[in-house]
Amino acid sequence: MKIVYCILGTFNSGGMERVLANKANYLAKLGHEITIITTDQQNRKPYFNLDESIKQIDLGINYTGNNNSGLFKKLVDYPKKQSQHKKLLKDLLFKIKPDITVSLFDHEVTLLPNIHDGSKKIVEIHFSRFKRMQYGRKGIWKIIDKIRSNNDLKTVKKYNKFVVLTEEDKSYWGDLDNIAVIPNANSFKISEPSNLNSKNVIAVGRYDYQKRFEDLIDIWAIVHQEDPEWHLNIFGKGPEKDVLQKMIDRLNLNDSITLREPVRNIDEQYLDSSMIVMTSRYEGLPMALLEGQVAGLPLISYTCKCGPRDIISEGVNGFLLEEGDKSGFAKRVIELIRNDNLRKEFGEKSFQLSNNFSEEKIMQKWLELFDESLSK
């Protein structure tokens, strides 16, 4: 098959980029012809390695160039960029003649259904139905987010297939006849899980509103009072780094919390940890929890929409806390710190349950979806 993926860029270290790289590499090794079309790559290398057979083409739209612009400039410039994007993408698809074109719900999502190049159109969303409403923006932006959220439903109906990550999210989209559930696959394989003997706790994610690391820092302040020898490592980058660091400074937690840059060998960091924690406002199906599970770590997370409930079985491989329950969250962390047997029991169960998200199982679902799409 000829398969095209559309995304803003592959230069970020995020979960969506990792999932795309793993998926594209898997399909390329099977002999499929894979092309990744980006809009904002700007000659940057992909963060995650891609098979040498995978073609990468950037359209040079540069949507992110307007990130710091005011509302009026964005409203004026965006239609122009969309018009340019549609023309370039249409010309390219007619040239490539793919069997399948996949949108990762980026700026191409409203354009693809109106490009009649003969390929089957599939859209996959890596967040939840109400992602836009969970930005927490105020004023006119809140109204815009609500309008865009309503338009999302109209958009996905135009695709041959619409793929969500969880059954929970599927229920929020209503009775769609084109919807399918395919979770993310594990990012890597580990033969031997963590021994859970280190005094490190790990969190992974972008330093932004979504990940709500300010709650995690407050939680860790409670943990530090009880178990000061344990350390929290937060791997990521993003616009809130300075704010988070100032918070760490103010709470005198510099010896207990470290904000660390993303690393490609993140599997080694999981193996050097004894649990993973997550305080997100929203997710799709969090790669950090899946990765921590592969490494055999106990999992502790807020019950945000969507994903944690699909990965964590309460009291089996981890704990789920209501959003904002910082004291309850801290108590669970302390419980696992002090109870070696429970920590290792949860870790063993995590390692076993990670098989449910093996690459072979998940990619088989994608291949079946592609075949089904092409047969109609």
Phi, psi and omega in degrees: 000150168261120184234129178248134173248137179245128182206158180299314180190164179247013186275344181281160181262018186284171181297321181296319179292323178294316179299315180299315180300314181296318182293313181297318179297319180298312181293322179297320180293337175279354178101003178284150181268110187251132174233134175248119180256124180244167178244337188228029184292321176052046176066011177280146180285150173300140180292320179259142183298139177241144178306140184297342179279347183283126178274138179236123182231126178253135183272349177068032181285318179062060174297324185291347177298340180259009185303323183260011180278163176284170183301315184299314181297321179296318180294328179281315187282327187299314178301324179294316179295321179296320179296315177296317180301313182298316181297311182294319180293318179299312180301319183290318180294321177294332178283317183286322184057059180286158172278322183229134172237126185245128172263135174264032176062036175261206188294345179277353192300323179275346184272319189304316182299340181262009175254109189261068182269357179099349179279152174282135185258126179234136176240135177237137181247132183257010174233201182250173182307320187257028181308311186296325181287341182270005174294334180073026183279158186247168173061224184297327180294327177296319179294316179299318180298321179294317179298314181295324178296319177294322180291332178305318181297319178295322183293311187294336179294339183278351183271154175296319177220142177235119187249124174248168188267337185222157174295326178301312181294322178306321182294337182279346184267356180084192187271081179263135182275354182251007187273144177218153179250118173224111181288168172292150175269162173301144182281334184205168177250143177229126182282323180235121182288173177302143176279354175061028180261347180285163177257037180250138171244140185242144169225146184222132177161167181290142178281084181210182184304319185303316189281343174052046181291344176298325175294318182297323178294319176298319178299316183292333176299323177290316180299317183299324178298326183268323184223075187292346182278350180273153187231139176253123175251122178248114182264124178169186173204165180150179190293340184263011183302313182296320179298316180294320180294321178296324177295318177297317178299315184296326181270006179055047183247017183299331179275355186241339179232133176234125171275118187242148178293152175300148178229149180285331180265049184299335179301323179293328179288322175297317182293340178264018180237166181240357170190162176238142182233149182213131183235033186296153172280326178203156178214183170250288166214101194298119179298327182299318179291321177298317181292319177297324179294318178301324180280001178074037179262145166297147185242134175229129185207153165293153179271057181284164170279131349234164171123312183304323180292336179281342185251321184261125170261115186306124178075007180249303176237007179169196182229144175246133180239145175299145181302132179090353180277075185291321180293320178295321178298312180300320180298321180292321177298313180297322179300317180286330175297318189269343182250090182301319183295317180294319179301316182284329175296314177297318181298317179298319180292321176303312182300320178294314184290341180297339178297337179294342183242029180295150182300320182298315181294315184289318181291333175296322177297320179293318180296322177294321178295318178299313180299318180296319180297318183286340183276351182261000000 
